[in-house]
């Protein structure tokens, strides 16, 4: 399994090289390449004729990490992403795709180095700005629960929630994170937010925003605000799993559009 060293972690990576455009695929908080596939969020499965780089973020999946909350803040994850791109796709413009934390990481990286990206496909953007404080407190509470009662208690606490309609029928999964690292990951998310609106507005690349309804952790308000701020954005909203099944085709269209 190829790995890539960053400060404090080794990232597990995989490159599907079929020639063509470079694409980098990210995942969400407490997830991984493997878990996103189970959750039907692996849009790269619909691609062919590209150089597709997938990786597990630090502390997730098969990547290693430290018990430092700052390591999992979104700007740090953006540092990791940009270093990966320097190594795998030096001097090239890349299409980026990812859900939630992955979308946030892409936005931080694109705000910092907008010329690095030729396009973005942002799935279920997370809470941001005015909705972030409440979600950050939820993450801190979850971290405290894991430390006091264990990961099983966290899983049980979230089991009774109502999932978004677009995820109906999805299998139950658990965090793909080492138990000892989970509180640090959650606290890193709690200290994070999207870039300032004026920085978002400077990301002038074609961007598809793929959102869904009735998910407080990924509210439509974030997707709608991003769509209004990004100069070249389109917004699509899924109401059921059939809509989500169209997302791999949306990514395929986005990648082809760069020509």
Backbone as numpy.savetxt, mean C-alpha at the origin, in Angstrom:
# Nx Ny Nz CAx CAy CAz Cx Cy Cz
15.49 -17.02 -2.26 14.64 -15.82 -2.26 15.52 -14.57 -2.26
15.45 -13.74 -3.31 16.26 -12.53 -3.33 15.88 -11.59 -2.19
16.88 -10.93 -1.63 16.62 -9.92 -0.60 17.39 -8.65 -0.96
16.96 -7.55 -0.39 17.59 -6.26 -0.61 17.74 -5.58 0.74
18.95 -5.15 1.05 19.23 -4.60 2.37 18.94 -3.11 2.42
18.18 -2.72 3.44 17.97 -1.32 3.76 18.34 -1.13 5.23
18.32 0.08 5.71 18.72 0.33 7.09 17.79 -0.39 8.06
18.31 -1.38 8.76 17.53 -2.07 9.78 16.66 -3.19 9.28
16.78 -3.58 8.01 15.90 -4.64 7.50 16.47 -5.23 6.22
16.01 -6.45 5.92 16.24 -7.06 4.62 14.89 -7.29 3.98
14.69 -6.73 2.79 13.41 -6.81 2.10 13.40 -8.02 1.18
12.33 -8.81 1.26 12.13 -9.94 0.35 11.51 -9.40 -0.93
12.14 -9.70 -2.06 11.70 -9.14 -3.34 11.56 -10.26 -4.37
10.77 -9.98 -5.39 10.63 -10.91 -6.51 10.41 -10.08 -7.78
11.16 -10.42 -8.83 11.02 -9.73 -10.11 10.52 -10.71 -11.16
9.37 -10.38 -11.74 8.85 -11.15 -12.88 9.24 -10.39 -14.14
10.29 -10.85 -14.81 10.87 -10.10 -15.92 10.40 -10.69 -17.25
9.41 -10.03 -17.85 8.94 -10.40 -19.18 9.27 -9.31 -20.19
10.24 -8.47 -19.84 10.55 -7.33 -20.69 9.48 -6.26 -20.54
9.60 -5.18 -21.26 8.56 -4.16 -21.22 8.73 -3.19 -20.06
7.63 -2.52 -19.73 7.66 -1.42 -18.78 7.96 -1.90 -17.36
8.71 -1.13 -16.58 8.92 -1.47 -15.17 7.71 -1.06 -14.32
7.30 -1.97 -13.46 6.16 -1.75 -12.55 6.59 -2.21 -11.17
6.22 -1.45 -10.14 6.48 -1.87 -8.77 5.15 -1.99 -8.04
4.99 -3.12 -7.32 3.73 -3.41 -6.62 3.97 -3.49 -5.13
3.16 -2.75 -4.36 3.25 -2.71 -2.91 2.00 -3.33 -2.31
1.97 -3.45 -0.98 0.83 -4.03 -0.27 0.45 -3.15 0.92
-0.57 -3.58 1.66 -1.08 -2.79 2.77 -0.49 -3.16 4.12
-0.86 -2.39 5.14 -0.39 -2.59 6.51 -0.79 -3.97 7.02
0.16 -4.65 7.64 0.06 -6.01 8.20 -0.15 -7.07 7.13
-0.05 -6.70 5.86 -0.24 -7.66 4.78 1.11 -8.02 4.18
1.11 -8.54 2.96 2.31 -9.00 2.28 1.92 -9.34 0.85
2.91 -9.70 0.05 2.60 -10.17 -1.30 1.65 -11.37 -1.24
1.95 -12.31 -0.36 1.13 -13.52 -0.29 -0.27 -13.23 0.22
-0.39 -12.41 1.24 -1.71 -12.14 1.82 -2.57 -11.30 0.87
-1.96 -10.35 0.17 -2.74 -9.56 -0.78 -3.30 -10.43 -1.90
-2.58 -11.48 -2.26 -3.11 -12.38 -3.28 -4.37 -13.07 -2.77
-4.35 -13.51 -1.52 -5.53 -14.15 -0.92 -6.69 -13.17 -0.85
-6.39 -11.89 -0.59 -7.42 -10.86 -0.44 -7.89 -10.27 -1.77
-7.42 -10.83 -2.89 -7.81 -10.36 -4.22 -7.33 -8.94 -4.50
-6.19 -8.58 -3.90 -5.61 -7.26 -4.11 -4.28 -7.33 -4.87
-3.97 -8.49 -5.44 -2.75 -8.66 -6.22 -3.06 -8.34 -7.68
-3.07 -7.05 -8.00 -3.46 -6.64 -9.35 -2.43 -7.04 -10.39
-1.19 -7.25 -9.96 -0.15 -7.61 -10.90 -0.36 -8.95 -11.56
-1.25 -9.77 -11.00 -1.50 -11.08 -11.61 -2.11 -10.94 -13.00
-2.64 -9.78 -13.31 -3.24 -9.55 -14.62 -2.29 -8.97 -15.64
-1.02 -8.76 -15.25 -0.06 -8.14 -16.15 0.74 -9.19 -16.91
1.12 -8.83 -18.12 2.08 -9.62 -18.88 2.92 -8.64 -19.69
4.11 -9.08 -20.09 4.96 -8.21 -20.89 5.49 -7.02 -20.13
5.70 -7.16 -18.82 6.28 -6.09 -18.01 7.43 -6.64 -17.18
8.15 -5.75 -16.55 9.11 -6.13 -15.51 8.47 -5.73 -14.18
7.87 -6.70 -13.51 7.06 -6.43 -12.32 7.87 -6.78 -11.07
8.13 -5.77 -10.26 8.85 -5.94 -9.00 7.85 -5.92 -7.85
7.78 -7.02 -7.12 6.95 -7.10 -5.92 7.88 -7.23 -4.71
7.48 -6.67 -3.58 8.29 -6.86 -2.38 7.42 -6.75 -1.14
7.91 -7.38 -0.07 7.28 -7.24 1.24 7.94 -6.06 1.95
7.11 -5.12 2.43 7.65 -3.99 3.18 8.36 -4.48 4.44
9.26 -3.67 4.94 10.00 -4.05 6.14 9.04 -4.47 7.26
9.38 -5.57 7.93 8.56 -6.08 9.02 7.36 -6.89 8.58
7.12 -6.99 7.30 5.95 -7.69 6.75 6.39 -8.93 5.97
5.51 -9.94 5.94 5.76 -11.11 5.12 7.11 -11.74 5.43
7.93 -11.88 4.39 9.24 -12.51 4.54 10.36 -11.51 4.75
10.03 -10.24 4.87 11.05 -9.23 5.15 11.29 -9.12 6.65
12.47 -8.71 7.02 12.81 -8.56 8.44 12.57 -7.12 8.88
12.71 -6.88 10.18 12.52 -5.55 10.71 12.95 -5.45 12.16
12.89 -4.23 12.69 13.27 -3.97 14.07 12.06 -3.48 14.86
12.19 -3.51 16.18 11.12 -3.03 17.06 11.26 -1.53 17.26
11.16 -0.78 16.17 11.24 0.67 16.20 10.08 1.23 15.39
9.18 1.93 16.05 8.01 2.46 15.35 8.40 3.35 14.18
9.46 4.13 14.34 9.87 5.05 13.29 10.24 4.33 12.00
10.66 3.07 12.11 11.02 2.30 10.92 9.83 2.07 10.00
8.62 2.16 10.54 7.42 1.82 9.77 6.58 3.05 9.43
7.11 4.24 9.71 6.44 5.46 9.28 6.50 5.55 7.75
5.49 6.12 7.15 5.39 6.13 5.69 6.59 6.79 5.00
7.16 7.89 5.51 8.35 8.43 4.82 9.52 7.44 4.80
9.67 6.64 5.86 10.73 5.63 5.87 10.45 4.55 4.84
9.19 4.13 4.73 8.84 3.15 3.71 9.07 3.70 2.31
8.85 5.00 2.13 9.13 5.63 0.83 10.63 5.62 0.54
11.45 5.82 1.58 12.90 5.70 1.39 13.25 4.32 0.86
12.68 3.28 1.48 12.94 1.91 1.04 12.56 1.73 -0.43
11.38 2.23 -0.79 10.90 2.08 -2.16 11.85 2.74 -3.15
12.27 3.96 -2.86 13.14 4.68 -3.79 14.50 3.98 -3.92
14.99 3.41 -2.85 16.25 2.65 -2.93 16.08 1.40 -3.78
14.95 0.72 -3.62 14.67 -0.45 -4.47 14.65 -0.05 -5.94
14.00 1.05 -6.25 13.91 1.49 -7.64 15.27 1.88 -8.19
16.11 2.52 -7.36 17.46 2.84 -7.79 18.23 1.58 -8.18
17.99 0.51 -7.43 18.73 -0.73 -7.67 18.18 -1.52 -8.86
16.86 -1.70 -8.90 16.26 -2.58 -9.90 15.97 -1.88 -11.22
15.63 -0.59 -11.16 15.26 0.15 -12.38 16.00 1.49 -12.43
17.33 1.47 -12.41 18.07 2.74 -12.34 17.81 3.61 -13.57
17.50 4.87 -13.29 17.31 5.83 -14.36 16.03 5.69 -15.15
15.12 4.80 -14.72 13.88 4.56 -15.46 12.68 5.13 -14.70
11.68 5.51 -15.46 10.41 5.88 -14.87 9.56 4.63 -14.69
8.92 4.53 -13.54 8.24 3.31 -13.11 6.76 3.60 -12.88
5.91 2.61 -13.16 4.51 2.68 -12.75 4.37 2.03 -11.38
3.72 2.69 -10.44 3.55 2.17 -9.09 2.10 1.81 -8.80
1.90 0.68 -8.11 0.55 0.24 -7.74 0.59 -0.31 -6.33
-0.46 -0.01 -5.55 -0.54 -0.58 -4.21 -1.75 -0.09 -3.46
-2.22 -0.87 -2.48 -3.35 -0.49 -1.66 -2.93 0.13 -0.32
-3.76 1.03 0.18 -3.67 1.50 1.56 -2.27 2.01 1.90
-1.56 1.34 2.81 -0.20 1.75 3.15 0.69 1.80 1.91
0.48 0.87 0.98 1.24 0.89 -0.26 0.96 2.14 -1.08
-0.31 2.55 -1.15 -0.66 3.78 -1.85 -0.03 4.99 -1.17
-0.04 4.99 0.16 0.57 6.09 0.92 2.07 6.15 0.66
2.73 4.99 0.64 4.16 4.95 0.38 4.46 5.52 -1.00
3.67 5.14 -1.99 3.86 5.65 -3.35 3.69 7.17 -3.40
2.71 7.69 -2.70 2.49 9.14 -2.72 3.65 9.88 -2.06
4.17 9.35 -0.96 5.34 9.99 -0.34 6.54 9.94 -1.28
6.75 8.81 -1.94 7.89 8.71 -2.85 7.71 9.63 -4.05
6.50 9.69 -4.59 6.25 10.52 -5.77 6.30 12.01 -5.42
5.89 12.37 -4.20 5.99 13.77 -3.79 7.46 14.19 -3.68
8.29 13.26 -3.28 9.72 13.55 -3.12 10.46 13.53 -4.46
10.13 12.55 -5.31 10.82 12.40 -6.60 9.77 12.17 -7.70
9.04 13.21 -8.06 7.94 13.03 -9.02 8.38 12.52 -10.38
9.61 12.81 -10.78 10.08 12.35 -12.09 10.38 10.86 -12.12
10.37 10.21 -10.97 10.66 8.78 -10.91 9.49 7.95 -11.43
8.29 8.51 -11.41 7.10 7.74 -11.73 6.47 8.23 -13.03
6.01 7.26 -13.82 5.31 7.59 -15.06 3.80 7.49 -14.86
3.36 6.83 -13.79 1.94 6.70 -13.49 1.76 5.98 -12.17
0.56 6.12 -11.61 0.24 5.50 -10.32 -1.15 4.88 -10.39
-1.30 3.73 -9.72 -2.61 3.11 -9.50 -2.75 2.95 -8.00
-3.55 3.81 -7.39 -3.68 3.89 -5.94 -4.97 3.21 -5.51
-4.86 2.13 -4.77 -6.02 1.35 -4.35 -6.38 1.67 -2.90
-7.67 1.79 -2.65 -8.24 2.04 -1.31 -7.32 2.91 -0.45
-7.15 4.19 -0.82 -6.29 5.07 -0.03 -6.76 5.12 1.42
-5.82 5.22 2.36 -6.17 5.15 3.78 -6.68 6.48 4.31
-7.06 6.48 5.58 -7.40 7.73 6.25 -6.25 8.72 6.12
-6.59 9.99 6.01 -5.56 11.02 5.86 -6.13 12.35 6.34
-5.21 13.23 6.74 -5.56 14.58 7.13 -6.63 14.59 8.23
-7.83 15.07 7.94 -8.82 15.24 9.01 -9.32 13.92 9.58
-9.23 12.83 8.85 -9.68 11.55 9.38 -8.55 10.74 10.00
-7.33 11.25 9.96 -6.19 10.43 10.39 -6.09 10.30 11.91
-6.44 11.36 12.64 -6.22 11.33 14.09 -6.98 10.18 14.76
-8.23 9.98 14.38 -9.01 8.91 15.00 -8.43 7.55 14.65
-8.02 7.37 13.39 -7.43 6.10 12.99 -6.10 5.87 13.70
-5.32 6.92 13.88 -4.05 6.79 14.58 -4.27 6.31 16.01
-5.31 6.82 16.66 -5.61 6.35 18.02 -6.02 4.88 18.01
-6.76 4.47 17.00 -7.11 3.06 16.88 -5.86 2.19 16.80
-4.89 2.63 16.02 -3.65 1.86 15.89 -2.89 1.80 17.21
-2.85 2.92 17.93 -2.16 2.91 19.23 -2.87 1.98 20.20
-4.20 2.01 20.19 -4.96 1.10 21.06 -4.69 -0.36 20.68
-4.64 -0.65 19.38 -4.36 -2.01 18.93 -2.97 -2.46 19.36
-2.00 -1.56 19.27 -0.63 -1.90 19.69 -0.60 -2.23 21.18
-1.32 -1.43 21.98 -1.38 -1.69 23.43 -2.04 -3.05 23.69
-3.08 -3.36 22.94 -3.79 -4.63 23.13 -2.87 -5.81 22.81
-2.12 -5.72 21.73 -1.20 -6.80 21.38 -0.17 -7.01 22.48
0.34 -5.91 23.02 1.37 -6.03 24.06 0.81 -6.58 25.37
-0.46 -6.26 25.65 -1.02 -6.69 26.93 -1.68 -8.07 26.87
-2.29 -8.39 25.71 -3.07 -9.63 25.63 -2.69 -10.55 24.47
-1.86 -10.06 23.54 -1.41 -10.90 22.45 -2.15 -10.67 21.15
-1.60 -11.23 20.08 -2.15 -11.03 18.73 -3.53 -11.67 18.61
-3.75 -12.80 19.27 -5.06 -13.45 19.19 -6.17 -12.54 19.70
-5.87 -11.76 20.73 -6.86 -10.83 21.26 -7.20 -9.75 20.24
-6.19 -9.30 19.50 -6.43 -8.30 18.46 -7.31 -8.88 17.35
-6.99 -10.09 16.93 -7.77 -10.74 15.88 -9.22 -10.91 16.32
-9.41 -11.33 17.56 -10.76 -11.52 18.09 -11.51 -10.20 18.16
-10.81 -9.13 18.53 -11.46 -7.82 18.66 -11.96 -7.29 17.33
-11.27 -7.64 16.26 -11.66 -7.14 14.94 -12.59 -8.09 14.19
-12.77 -9.29 14.73 -13.54 -10.30 13.99 -15.01 -9.91 13.85
-15.56 -9.16 14.78 -16.97 -8.84 14.73 -17.32 -7.66 13.85
-16.32 -7.04 13.23 -16.59 -5.86 12.41 -17.30 -6.21 11.11
-17.97 -5.20 10.55 -18.65 -5.37 9.26 -17.70 -5.03 8.13
-17.36 -5.99 7.28 -16.41 -5.70 6.20 -17.05 -4.84 5.11
-16.24 -4.16 4.32 -16.80 -3.41 3.19 -17.52 -4.35 2.23
-18.62 -3.90 1.63 -19.36 -4.76 0.70 -18.51 -5.32 -0.43
-17.50 -4.56 -0.86 -16.67 -5.00 -1.97 -15.77 -6.18 -1.61
-15.66 -6.49 -0.30 -14.84 -7.62 0.12 -15.69 -8.80 0.57
-16.97 -8.77 0.29 -17.86 -9.86 0.71 -17.35 -11.19 0.19
-17.33 -12.17 1.08 -16.89 -13.50 0.68 -15.40 -13.72 0.74
-14.64 -12.68 1.07 -13.19 -12.85 1.16 -12.84 -13.74 2.34
-11.82 -14.59 2.22 -11.45 -15.46 3.33 -10.90 -14.66 4.51
-11.09 -15.20 5.70 -10.51 -14.54 6.88 -9.01 -14.74 6.87
-8.27 -13.68 7.11 -6.81 -13.75 7.17 -6.33 -13.11 8.47
-5.09 -13.34 8.79 -4.48 -12.76 9.98 -3.26 -11.97 9.54
-2.76 -11.06 10.38 -1.58 -10.27 9.99 -0.41 -11.16 9.59
0.22 -10.82 8.48 1.42 -11.54 8.03 2.64 -10.78 8.55
2.73 -10.77 9.87 3.75 -10.00 10.58 4.17 -10.81 11.81
5.45 -10.79 12.14 5.90 -11.44 13.37 5.24 -10.78 14.58
4.76 -11.59 15.50 4.04 -11.06 16.67 4.84 -9.96 17.37
6.13 -10.16 17.50 6.96 -9.22 18.26 7.07 -7.86 17.58
6.88 -7.82 16.25 7.01 -6.56 15.51 5.70 -5.82 15.36
4.58 -6.50 15.55 3.29 -5.89 15.23 3.02 -4.58 15.97
3.29 -4.47 17.28 3.05 -3.17 17.93 3.85 -2.03 17.29
5.08 -2.30 16.90 5.89 -1.25 16.27 5.32 -0.84 14.92
4.85 -1.82 14.14 4.22 -1.49 12.85 3.01 -0.60 13.06
2.18 -0.95 14.03 0.96 -0.18 14.28 1.29 1.24 14.74
2.29 1.38 15.59 2.66 2.72 16.07 3.32 3.52 14.96
4.03 2.85 14.06 4.56 3.57 12.91 3.47 4.11 12.02
2.41 3.32 11.82 1.26 3.80 11.05 0.58 4.96 11.76
0.53 4.88 13.08 -0.14 5.93 13.85 0.56 7.28 13.74
1.87 7.26 13.53 2.61 8.52 13.43 2.68 9.04 11.99
1.97 8.39 11.08 2.07 8.71 9.65 0.83 9.43 9.14
1.03 10.16 8.06 -0.07 10.79 7.33 0.37 10.97 5.89
-0.57 11.23 5.01 -0.21 11.51 3.62 0.53 12.84 3.53
1.28 13.06 2.46 1.91 14.37 2.27 0.87 15.49 2.28
1.36 16.69 2.53 0.47 17.86 2.54 -0.23 18.01 1.20
-1.46 18.53 1.20 -2.19 18.68 -0.06 -1.42 19.40 -1.16
-0.65 20.42 -0.80 0.09 21.15 -1.83 1.19 20.28 -2.45
1.73 19.34 -1.69 2.72 18.41 -2.26 2.04 17.38 -3.16
0.87 16.92 -2.75 0.11 16.00 -3.60 -0.20 16.65 -4.94
-0.55 17.92 -4.92 -0.96 18.62 -6.14 0.17 18.75 -7.15
1.41 18.55 -6.72 2.55 18.64 -7.63 2.90 17.30 -8.29
2.16 16.23 -7.97 2.42 14.92 -8.58 1.64 14.87 -9.89
2.29 15.28 -10.96 1.61 15.49 -12.24 1.83 14.30 -13.16
1.30 13.13 -12.75 1.37 11.93 -13.59 -0.04 11.32 -13.65
-0.35 10.57 -14.72 -1.65 9.91 -14.78 -1.84 8.98 -13.57
-2.94 9.14 -12.88 -3.18 8.39 -11.64 -4.60 7.86 -11.63
-4.73 6.56 -11.43 -6.04 5.95 -11.21 -6.21 5.69 -9.72
-7.34 6.12 -9.18 -7.67 5.88 -7.79 -8.81 4.88 -7.75
-8.55 3.72 -7.15 -9.54 2.64 -7.06 -9.98 2.52 -5.61
-11.20 2.96 -5.33 -11.71 2.99 -3.96 -12.90 2.05 -3.84
-13.37 1.87 -2.60 -14.62 1.16 -2.38 -15.39 1.82 -1.27
-16.64 1.42 -1.10 -17.54 2.11 -0.19 -17.54 1.46 1.19
-18.01 2.23 2.18 -18.34 1.73 3.52 -17.15 1.06 4.21
-16.01 1.77 4.23 -14.82 1.27 4.91 -14.18 2.44 5.66
-14.43 2.57 6.96 -13.90 3.71 7.71 -12.37 3.82 7.67
-11.68 2.69 7.53 -10.24 2.74 7.46 -9.70 3.19 6.12
-10.58 3.18 5.11 -10.22 3.60 3.75 -11.39 4.41 3.19
-11.62 5.58 3.77 -12.86 6.31 3.46 -12.84 6.93 2.06
-14.02 7.03 1.49 -14.13 7.68 0.19 -13.63 9.12 0.23
-13.69 9.74 1.39 -13.25 11.14 1.49 -11.78 11.28 1.07
-10.93 10.33 1.45 -9.53 10.42 1.04 -9.41 10.28 -0.47
-10.08 9.27 -1.03 -10.01 9.06 -2.47 -10.52 10.28 -3.23
-11.62 10.85 -2.76 -12.19 12.02 -3.44 -11.28 13.23 -3.36
-10.66 13.43 -2.19 -9.74 14.56 -2.05 -8.52 14.38 -2.93
-7.98 13.16 -2.97 -6.85 12.90 -3.85 -7.22 13.16 -5.31
-8.42 12.74 -5.69 -8.86 12.94 -7.07 -8.97 14.43 -7.42
-9.31 15.24 -6.42 -9.42 16.67 -6.67 -8.06 17.36 -6.66
-7.09 16.79 -5.93 -5.78 17.42 -5.81 -4.83 17.03 -6.93
-4.82 15.76 -7.29 -3.88 15.27 -8.30 -4.29 15.80 -9.67
-3.37 16.39 -10.41 -3.74 17.06 -11.66 -4.31 16.13 -12.73
-3.94 14.83 -12.69 -4.34 13.94 -13.79 -4.92 12.65 -13.22
-5.87 12.79 -12.32 -6.44 11.63 -11.62 -7.82 11.29 -12.11
-8.13 9.99 -12.08 -9.49 9.50 -12.27 -9.85 8.63 -11.06
-11.11 8.62 -10.70 -11.58 7.88 -9.53 -12.63 6.87 -9.95
-12.44 5.62 -9.52 -13.44 4.56 -9.71 -13.78 3.99 -8.34
-15.07 3.75 -8.11 -15.53 3.29 -6.79 -16.22 1.94 -6.94
-15.75 0.96 -6.19 -16.32 -0.39 -6.21 -17.38 -0.52 -5.13
-18.47 -1.17 -5.50 -19.55 -1.43 -4.55 -19.65 -2.90 -4.16
-19.04 -3.78 -4.95 -19.15 -5.21 -4.68 -17.92 -5.92 -5.25
-17.75 -7.22 -4.96 -16.57 -7.94 -5.44 -16.45 -7.99 -6.97
-17.57 -7.92 -7.66 -17.51 -7.93 -9.12 -16.76 -6.70 -9.62
-16.99 -5.56 -8.98 -16.26 -4.35 -9.34 -14.76 -4.52 -9.08
-14.41 -5.10 -7.95 -12.99 -5.29 -7.61 -12.32 -6.22 -8.61
-13.08 -7.17 -9.14 -12.51 -8.09 -10.12 -12.06 -7.38 -11.40
-12.53 -6.16 -11.62 -12.11 -5.41 -12.81 -10.79 -4.66 -12.58
-10.32 -4.61 -11.34 -9.14 -3.80 -11.04 -7.86 -4.28 -11.73
-7.60 -5.59 -11.84 -6.40 -5.97 -12.60 -6.39 -5.45 -14.03
-7.55 -5.42 -14.65 -7.64 -4.88 -16.01 -7.38 -3.37 -16.00
-7.81 -2.70 -14.94 -7.55 -1.26 -14.83 -6.04 -1.00 -14.75
-5.34 -1.82 -13.96 -3.89 -1.67 -13.88 -3.25 -1.92 -15.24
-3.69 -2.96 -15.92 -3.15 -3.29 -17.24 -3.31 -2.10 -18.19
-4.46 -1.47 -18.14 -4.72 -0.27 -18.96 -3.80 0.86 -18.55
-3.63 1.06 -17.25 -2.79 2.15 -16.76 -1.34 1.99 -17.23
-0.83 0.75 -17.15 0.56 0.50 -17.55 0.72 0.70 -19.05
-0.25 0.24 -19.84 -0.17 0.40 -21.29 -0.24 1.86 -21.71
-0.88 2.68 -20.89 -1.10 4.08 -21.22 0.19 4.88 -21.31
1.23 4.41 -20.64 2.47 5.18 -20.60 3.09 5.38 -21.98
2.74 4.50 -22.93 3.28 4.66 -24.28 2.74 5.88 -24.97
